[in-house]
Amino acid sequence: MSVIYLLISISIAVAAVFLYIFIRAVKSGQFDDDYTPSVRMLFDDELKKNPSKSEKQN
């Protein structure tokens, strides 16, 4: 039975470490969207070919 308590305490400690690392990565901007700005330039031509209604009225 003591082995179960040991494994549970180790698993909680490992989970806490991973939670700390995850929160630290989120706060440092690790998961900011870097993909969309690089792809947006590929679709700029399509946006210019199809102007919105407000641009047509000008």
C-alpha positions in Angstrom: 0.0 0.0 0.0 2.9 2.4 0.7 4.0 1.9 -3.0 0.7 3.4 -4.1 1.1 6.4 -1.9 4.6 6.9 -3.3 3.5 6.6 -6.9 0.6 9.0 -6.3 2.9 11.6 -4.7 5.4 11.3 -7.5 2.8 11.6 -10.2 1.3 14.7 -8.5 4.8 16.2 -8.3 5.5 15.5 -12.0 2.1 17.0 -12.9 2.8 20.1 -10.9 6.2 20.5 -12.7 4.5 20.2 -16.1 1.8 22.7 -15.0 4.5 25.2 -14.0 6.3 24.8 -17.3 3.1 25.2 -19.2 2.1 28.4 -17.4 5.6 29.8 -17.8 5.6 29.1 -21.5 2.2 30.8 -22.0 3.3 33.9 -20.1 6.5 34.1 -22.1 4.5 34.1 -25.4 5.5 30.6 -26.5 2.1 29.9 -27.9 1.5 33.3 -29.7 0.3 32.9 -33.3 3.4 33.2 -35.5 1.9 31.2 -38.4 -1.0 33.4 -39.4 1.0 36.6 -40.3 3.2 34.7 -42.6 0.3 33.1 -44.4 -1.7 36.3 -44.5 0.6 37.8 -47.1 -0.3 34.9 -49.4 -4.0 35.9 -49.4 -3.5 39.7 -49.7 -4.0 39.5 -53.5 -7.3 37.8 -53.1 -8.5 40.5 -50.7 -7.4 43.3 -53.0 -9.2 41.6 -56.0 -12.5 41.4 -54.1 -12.9 44.8 -52.3 -15.6 45.0 -49.7 -18.8 46.9 -50.2 -17.6 49.9 -48.3 -14.6 50.3 -50.6 -16.9 50.0 -53.7 -19.0 52.9 -52.5 -16.0 55.3 -52.4 
